Amino acid sequence: MATCRLCKGQYPTDQFIDGNGPRHLVCVRCAVEEGYLPAEDVPNLYDERTALARMSLFARRYGSIFWLFGGWIIWVLFFQGIELWGNLLLVALLLSTLLVPVLFFLRTAKFRAQLRQLTP
């Protein structure tokens, strides 16, 4: 899936307009917003509700990895020298580090099915 250079959304290749220069790698939604295409010429335009649902889906998919990295950074910066809470947080982070990648790959089929439902 390609990434739109304006909104950074990931869409299938049929969601992009053709062209070079400023029209290169622009999704149909951004093309309508930027004035490259009129809305009547785009039959498969993502409406606002679908775009927000797709963004929420990607946030749920990659949010656990973000929080895991954030947890490690917080532990290194603040909790490394504290005995009890540092050790408890370290154990939780170690368990999360082992569990998050496994859950990430186990939920891949569900993510792709939900993404397919949100693709017009």
C-alpha positions, 0 to 999 in steps of 0.5 A, spaced: 500 500 500 502 506 498 502 512 502 499 519 500 505 524 500 500 530 503 496 526 508 500 520 510 495 515 509 496 508 506 491 507 501 491 501 495 494 504 489 487 505 486 486 511 491 491 515 487 491 520 482 495 519 476 500 525 474 507 528 475 509 533 480 504 536 485 499 530 483 504 524 484 502 520 490 496 524 492 490 520 494 483 522 491 481 525 498 487 530 498 486 531 490 479 533 492 481 538 498 487 541 494 483 542 488 486 537 483 480 534 481 472 535 482 469 531 487 464 529 482 469 525 478 471 521 484 467 515 485 471 512 490 472 518 495 473 516 502 468 520 506 470 523 513 467 518 517 471 512 513 477 516 513 477 517 521 475 509 522 481 508 518 486 512 522 483 509 528 484 502 525 491 504 524 492 507 531 489 501 534 494 496 530 501 500 532 499 504 538 501 498 543 508 498 539 508 506 541 507 505 548 512 499 549 517 504 546 515 510 550 515 505 556 522 503 555 524 510 555 520 512 561 523 507 565 530 508 562 530 516 564 526 516 571 525 509 574 532 505 573 534 508 579 528 506 584 528 499 587 521 497 588 518 501 582 523 500 577 524 493 578 516 492 577 516 496 571 522 492 568 518 486 569 512 489 566 516 492 560 519 485 559 513 481 559 510 486 554 516 486 550 515 479 549 507 479 548 506 485 544 510 482 537 506 476 538 499 479 539 501 484 533 502 478 528 496 474 531 492 480 529 494 481 522 489 477 519 483 481 523 487 488 521 487 486 514 479 484 514 477 490 517 482 495 513 478 491 507 471 493 510 473 500 510 476 500 503 471 502 498 
